[in-house]
Amino acid sequence: MSDFRQLTENVYVSQQLTLDDVAAAAATGVAFIVNNRPDGEEPTAPQGDEIAAAAGAAGMNYAAIPIGHSGFSEPQINAMIDAMEQAEGPILAYCRSGTRSTLLWALAAAKQGVDPDDVALTAARAGYDIRPIRAMVDMLAAR
């Protein structure tokens, strides 16, 4: 079972999901799964289409916003904002460890005007460190 970590009232992050985790997420009220892991990154893990099918069968929406080793882009940040705004309930974003999902949430939150110190504290409370992207968070919040 994955470790669903709560960032905000409506945003959770997790390590790689199994198909059983999708059912567990639905049972806890998650309405939208966001996949931040590129297909093929770990061939033995359930791939996006499998998670999407399980999410759909459980009545949840699904979006893929893959974050590879090249880092984060504005279209990815905007896609995360769109997912957060369109969700009709809690979101569960996942990647290999939950870190990329947390960092993408941090960038999206900053772009939406959340104070960078609050973003950093929220991530830290869930066990994640945003220092690798803190300059980007500050820049987005200043816009």
Secondary structure, DSSP 8 states (H G I E B T S, - for coil): ----EEEETTEEEESS--HHHHHHHHHTT--EEEE-S-TTSSTTS--HHHHHHHHHHTT-EEEE----TT---HHHHHHHHHHHHH-SS-EEEE-SSSHHHHHHHHHHHHHTT--HHHHHHHHHHTT---GGGHHHHHHHHH-
